[in-house]
Structure formats: C-alpha cells, structure tokens
C-alpha cells in the first residue's frame, strides 16, 4: 500500500465523466468507442473499489461533449500520483486509453470541420 491518499472524489468524477461520454457518444462501434468503453470499465471498477463518501457533480449534460468529458477525465487522471499504481493496477492503462481516445476524437473533429 502507498502512503498517498486515494483520490476517491476524483475517481468518482472520472467514472461519471466517462459514463456521460458513453451516453453522449455514437452508436457506431469503432476503435475509439471500444477504447472509451474499456476506460469506462476500468473507472467503474476503481470507483467500486474506492468509493467516495461525498456526492460528485458534473456540469449540466447539455454543457458537455464526448471530447469534453474525455479531456476532463484525462486531466483528472493525470493529476493522480503515479505512486498510486500499486493500489490502482490499471492506472497506466486508463491513462493510455484516455490519451488515445482524446487524440482520436480530436482527429475526427478536425476532419469534420
């Protein structure tokens, strides 16, 4: 176990953000969607294993986009101490999935506009 405090509120926020991203996302199944769902699964497990005692709020759903949710989730995860990897074994995988998903969404948005 690490001496670092577990960021339970942040874990809960990542879980909510990725859940919202999936709700806002497309029904098309592709690598980006698969990565988003895998990241959501990891966040869901982390939130179940390290629950917060406080409610976590997100902005109104009409103020969020899939890309915005992924970017906010990635920012949260990047703020976590990497020493927590001993207690959160999927931390590195979550960071990679969110980074890849963000990049793919940025490319998709650029090609549409």
Secondary structure, 3 states (H helix, E strand, C coil): CCCCCCCHHHHHHHHHHHHHHHHHCCCCCCHHHHHHHHHHHHHHHHHHHCCCCCCCCCCCHHHCCHHHHHHHHHHHHHCCCHHHHHCCCCHHHHHHHHHHHHHHHHHHHHHHC
